[in-house]
Amino acid sequence: MQSIIRHNHSEMNEFSGLLRIIIYSALDCMPSLGMITINALVAADSVLIPVEAAYLPVKGLQQLIKTIGRVHRKLNPALDIMGILLTKVDRRTNFARDISAQIREVYGNRVHIFENCIPLSVKAAETTAEGKSIYLHDPKGIVAGGYHSLTQEVLADEK
């Protein structure tokens, strides 16, 4: 029995490097606070909050952060906020810059705000209509590049 335990333990040591590769799973939920979202928060270790760079989504961010806090206190003490990701950012407008500055000012001292953002592009809307990944639809486009940069930032923050 001890040799089996030692053998399994050594296998775990051999695979421990591989386990870091598969620690991320995405549970993409609708922007509502219904049971599916609550269940996803209960199942998660951390949550990345995508926020469209527009007035109403930013207003809803406060309620979502309160809900995450309640889930953390009552249902899942391991849950934490990985960060806020700005999406559909039109870098050509002052409005997008103002929204970004507002989020950094209000939440930046409490929640990590990702440096990278996902830019606005009609290609992203087309992927939804076609049911394809942005990497298949427009792999060299700015949205795919934004997600790639986000991935690099998340992995760098892990180290």
Long-range contacts (C-beta under 8 A, 24 or more apart in sequence): 20-158, 24-154, 31-57, 31-60, 33-63, 33-64, 33-67, 37-67, 38-67, 38-71, 38-75, 41-67, 41-68, 41-71, 41-75, 41-76, 41-79, 42-71, 42-75, 42-76, 42-79, 43-76, 44-76, 44-79, 45-78, 45-79, 45-80, 46-79, 46-80, 46-81, 46-82, 47-79, 47-80, 47-81, 47-82, 48-82, 48-83, 48-85, 48-154, 49-81, 49-83, 49-84, 49-85, 49-111, 50-85, 50-86, 50-87, 50-118, 51-84, 51-85, 51-86, 51-87, 51-103, 52-86, 52-87, 52-88, 53-86, 53-87, 53-88, 53-89, 53-90, 53-95, 53-96, 53-99, 53-100, 53-117, 53-120, 54-88, 54-99, 55-99, 58-99, 58-102, 58-103, 61-103, 61-107, 65-107, 65-111, 81-111, 81-112, 82-112, 82-154, 83-111, 83-112, 83-113, 83-114, 84-111, 84-112, 84-113, 84-114, 85-114, 85-116, 85-117, 85-118, 85-150, 86-113, 86-114, 86-117, 86-118, 87-117, 87-118, 88-118, 88-119, 88-120, 88-124, 89-117, 89-118, 89-119, 89-120, 90-119, 90-120, 91-119, 96-120, 112-157, 114-150, 114-153, 115-153, 116-146, 116-149, 116-150, 116-153, 117-146, 118-143, 118-146, 118-147, 118-150, 119-143, 119-146
